[in-house]
Amino acid sequence: MRRPLLVLLALIAGCGDDDGPKGGSRIDAAPLIDADPYCAAANSYGGFPNCTVCDMAMTGCDEIDVNGSTSKVCDCTGGCPCGLSCGSIEIAPNLFVDDVCTR
């Protein structure tokens, strides 16, 4: 009788938590971004040097200028790539570009 109980306890102990991350549904995108060479090119707000990542994710691609630095950002039409999430980027004081994928 002891052996089946030990097997059952071992099976229960091996089961992981499958209901998502603790502390809310927001997931840190950094590991996903750093793991993919295309995604690793994302800048601090989620902009890329070209539209390749957006094209692979089948989303639109927009060019934005933030403080004189131009980059491409994916729009939210097809889902955000690289663990980014749909949001807004402030391109100048009180001037925002909405519905783009950001960090």
C-alpha positions in Angstrom: 0.0 0.0 0.0 2.9 2.3 0.6 4.3 2.1 -2.9 1.2 3.4 -4.7 0.9 6.3 -2.3 4.6 7.3 -3.0 4.0 7.1 -6.7 0.9 9.3 -6.4 2.8 11.8 -4.3 5.6 11.8 -6.8 3.2 12.5 -9.7 1.5 15.3 -7.8 4.8 16.9 -6.9 5.9 16.8 -10.5 2.8 18.7 -11.7 3.5 22.4 -12.3 1.3 25.4 -12.0 -0.4 25.8 -15.3 -2.6 28.8 -14.7 0.0 31.4 -15.8 2.4 33.7 -14.0 1.9 34.8 -10.5 1.0 38.4 -9.8 -1.1 39.3 -12.8 -1.2 38.5 -16.5 1.6 40.9 -17.6 4.6 38.9 -18.8 8.1 40.3 -19.1 8.9 40.4 -22.8 12.7 40.7 -22.4 13.5 37.0 -22.5 11.4 36.5 -25.7 12.9 39.7 -27.3 16.5 38.7 -26.5 16.1 35.1 -27.7 15.2 36.0 -31.3 17.8 37.9 -33.3 15.2 39.8 -35.2 13.5 40.8 -31.9 16.8 41.6 -30.2 17.1 44.6 -32.6 14.1 46.3 -30.9 15.0 49.6 -29.2 13.8 50.8 -25.8 10.2 51.5 -26.9 9.8 48.6 -29.4 11.0 50.2 -32.6 13.0 48.2 -35.2 15.5 49.3 -37.9 13.3 48.0 -40.6 9.8 46.4 -41.2 11.1 42.7 -41.3 9.7 41.8 -37.9 6.3 43.4 -38.6 6.1 41.7 -42.0 6.9 38.3 -40.4 4.1 38.9 -37.9 1.8 40.0 -40.7 1.1 43.4 -39.1 1.3 46.9 -40.5 4.5 48.8 -40.2 4.7 52.5 -39.4 7.7 54.9 -39.3 8.0 57.1 -36.3 10.5 59.8 -35.2 11.2 60.0 -31.5 13.5 62.8 -30.5 15.2 62.8 -34.0 15.7 59.0 -34.1 13.6 57.3 -36.8 12.5 53.7 -36.5 9.8 51.3 -37.6 7.1 50.1 -35.3 4.5 47.4 -35.8 0.9 48.4 -35.5 -1.6 46.3 -33.6 -3.6 45.0 -36.5 -2.2 41.4 -36.5 -1.0 41.0 -33.0 2.3 42.2 -31.6 5.5 40.2 -32.2 8.4 39.6 -29.9 6.4 39.7 -26.7 5.5 43.4 -27.3 2.1 44.7 -26.3 -0.3 47.1 -27.9 0.0 50.6 -26.6 1.1 54.2 -27.3 4.5 55.8 -27.8 5.1 59.5 -26.9 7.0 61.0 -29.8 7.1 64.5 -28.5 5.7 66.1 -25.3 2.0 65.3 -25.2 2.0 63.9 -28.7 1.4 60.2 -28.9 1.2 57.5 -31.6 -1.5 55.0 -30.5 -2.2 51.4 -31.4 1.4 50.4 -31.9 3.4 47.5 -30.4 5.6 48.7 -27.5 7.8 47.2 -24.7 
